[in-house]
């Protein structure tokens, strides 16, 4: 698992503090662009059970809880105003956060 740090070094996950990370974001044509430190986390939300299209939302790092599973993979629990039924879980894969609503 790779994350981008403030100094633009690609490095193994060493901290669970999301304010220390630089998050890649996407432009209008869904191309990955790298920016400096940002205040929001980009999460791809989709529903694999309905084969719906994916949608990128921004999540405030202050409303997230990032943990590691038993295999050492990071996951994030977060709340978002567009999904009022409760907290969601996103997994970190391929340098992005993915949230499956299935």
MITI-242765 format. One record per residue (C-alpha): residue in three letters; x, y, z. Coordinates in Angstrom, 1 decimal. Example, Ala and Ser with C-alpha at 12.3 -4.5 7.8 and 13.67 -1.06 7.14 Angstrom:
2
+------+--------+--------+--------+
| rest |     px |     py |     pz |
+------+--------+--------+--------+
|  ALA |   12.3 |   -4.5 |    7.8 |
|  SER |   13.7 |   -1.1 |    7.1 |
+------+--------+--------+--------+
END
This chain:
102
+------+--------+--------+--------+
| rest |     px |     py |     pz |
+------+--------+--------+--------+
|  UNK |    0.0 |    0.0 |    0.0 |
|  UNK |    1.3 |    3.4 |   -1.0 |
|  UNK |    0.2 |    6.8 |    0.2 |
|  UNK |    1.6 |   10.2 |   -0.7 |
|  UNK |    3.1 |   12.2 |    2.1 |
|  UNK |    3.5 |   16.0 |    2.5 |
|  UNK |    7.0 |   15.8 |    1.0 |
|  UNK |    5.8 |   14.0 |   -2.2 |
|  UNK |    7.6 |   10.8 |   -1.3 |
|  UNK |    5.9 |    7.6 |   -2.0 |
|  UNK |    6.2 |    5.5 |    1.1 |
|  UNK |    4.7 |    2.7 |    3.1 |
|  UNK |    1.8 |    3.7 |    5.4 |
|  UNK |    3.4 |    4.9 |    8.6 |
|  UNK |    0.7 |    7.0 |   10.2 |
|  UNK |   -3.1 |    6.9 |   10.5 |
|  UNK |   -3.3 |   10.7 |   10.7 |
|  UNK |   -5.0 |   11.8 |    7.5 |
|  UNK |   -3.8 |   15.4 |    7.8 |
|  UNK |   -0.2 |   14.1 |    7.2 |
|  UNK |   -1.1 |   12.7 |    3.7 |
|  UNK |   -1.4 |   14.2 |    0.3 |
|  UNK |   -4.4 |   12.8 |   -1.5 |
|  UNK |   -4.5 |   12.3 |   -5.3 |
|  UNK |   -7.6 |   13.9 |   -6.8 |
|  UNK |   -9.3 |   13.6 |  -10.2 |
|  UNK |   -9.9 |   16.2 |  -12.9 |
|  UNK |  -13.1 |   16.6 |  -14.9 |
|  UNK |  -12.2 |   13.8 |  -17.2 |
|  UNK |  -11.5 |   11.4 |  -14.3 |
|  UNK |   -7.8 |   11.5 |  -14.8 |
|  UNK |   -5.7 |   11.2 |  -11.6 |
|  UNK |   -3.9 |   14.4 |  -10.7 |
|  UNK |   -1.6 |   14.9 |   -7.7 |
|  UNK |   -2.0 |   18.0 |   -5.6 |
|  UNK |   -0.4 |   19.5 |   -2.5 |
|  UNK |   -2.0 |   18.9 |    0.9 |
|  UNK |   -5.7 |   19.2 |    0.7 |
|  UNK |   -8.4 |   19.4 |    3.3 |
|  UNK |  -10.7 |   16.8 |    1.8 |
|  UNK |  -10.4 |   13.1 |    1.0 |
|  UNK |  -11.6 |   11.8 |   -2.4 |
|  UNK |  -13.7 |    8.6 |   -2.1 |
|  UNK |  -15.1 |    6.6 |   -5.0 |
|  UNK |  -18.6 |    5.4 |   -4.0 |
|  UNK |  -20.3 |    2.6 |   -6.0 |
|  UNK |  -22.7 |   -0.3 |   -5.6 |
|  UNK |  -21.4 |   -3.5 |   -7.0 |
|  UNK |  -24.7 |   -5.3 |   -6.3 |
|  UNK |  -26.6 |   -3.0 |   -8.7 |
|  UNK |  -23.7 |   -2.4 |  -11.2 |
|  UNK |  -24.3 |    1.3 |  -10.8 |
|  UNK |  -21.7 |    3.8 |  -12.0 |
|  UNK |  -19.2 |    5.1 |   -9.6 |
|  UNK |  -19.2 |    8.6 |   -8.1 |
|  UNK |  -16.4 |   10.6 |   -6.5 |
|  UNK |  -17.2 |   12.4 |   -3.3 |
|  UNK |  -15.1 |   14.5 |   -0.9 |
|  UNK |  -15.0 |   13.6 |    2.8 |
|  UNK |  -13.8 |   15.8 |    5.6 |
|  UNK |  -10.8 |   14.1 |    7.3 |
|  UNK |  -12.1 |   15.4 |   10.7 |
|  UNK |  -15.1 |   13.1 |   10.2 |
|  UNK |  -13.2 |   10.0 |    9.4 |
|  UNK |  -11.7 |    7.2 |   11.4 |
|  UNK |   -8.9 |    5.3 |    9.7 |
|  UNK |   -7.8 |    1.9 |   11.0 |
|  UNK |   -5.9 |   -1.2 |    9.8 |
|  UNK |   -7.5 |   -4.6 |    9.3 |
|  UNK |   -5.9 |   -7.8 |   10.5 |
|  UNK |   -4.0 |   -8.1 |    7.1 |
|  UNK |   -2.5 |   -4.6 |    7.6 |
|  UNK |   -4.7 |   -2.9 |    4.9 |
|  UNK |   -6.1 |    0.5 |    5.8 |
|  UNK |   -9.8 |    1.2 |    5.8 |
|  UNK |  -11.8 |    4.2 |    6.7 |
|  UNK |  -15.1 |    4.7 |    8.5 |
|  UNK |  -16.8 |    8.0 |    7.5 |
|  UNK |  -20.1 |    9.9 |    7.4 |
|  UNK |  -21.3 |   12.0 |    4.5 |
|  UNK |  -24.4 |   14.2 |    4.2 |
|  UNK |  -25.5 |   12.5 |    0.9 |
|  UNK |  -25.7 |    9.2 |    2.7 |
|  UNK |  -27.8 |    9.9 |    5.8 |
|  UNK |  -28.4 |    6.3 |    6.9 |
|  UNK |  -25.2 |    5.9 |    8.8 |
|  UNK |  -21.4 |    5.6 |    8.6 |
|  UNK |  -19.8 |    4.1 |    5.5 |
|  UNK |  -16.6 |    2.0 |    5.1 |
|  UNK |  -14.0 |    2.7 |    2.4 |
|  UNK |  -11.0 |    0.5 |    1.6 |
|  UNK |   -7.7 |    1.8 |    0.3 |
|  UNK |   -6.7 |    0.1 |   -3.0 |
|  UNK |   -4.5 |    1.2 |   -5.9 |
|  UNK |   -3.8 |    4.6 |   -4.2 |
|  UNK |   -7.5 |    5.4 |   -3.9 |
|  UNK |  -10.3 |    5.0 |   -1.4 |
|  UNK |  -13.2 |    2.9 |   -2.6 |
|  UNK |  -16.6 |    2.5 |   -0.8 |
|  UNK |  -18.9 |   -0.3 |   -2.0 |
|  UNK |  -22.5 |    0.2 |   -0.9 |
|  UNK |  -23.6 |   -3.4 |   -1.6 |
+------+--------+--------+--------+
END
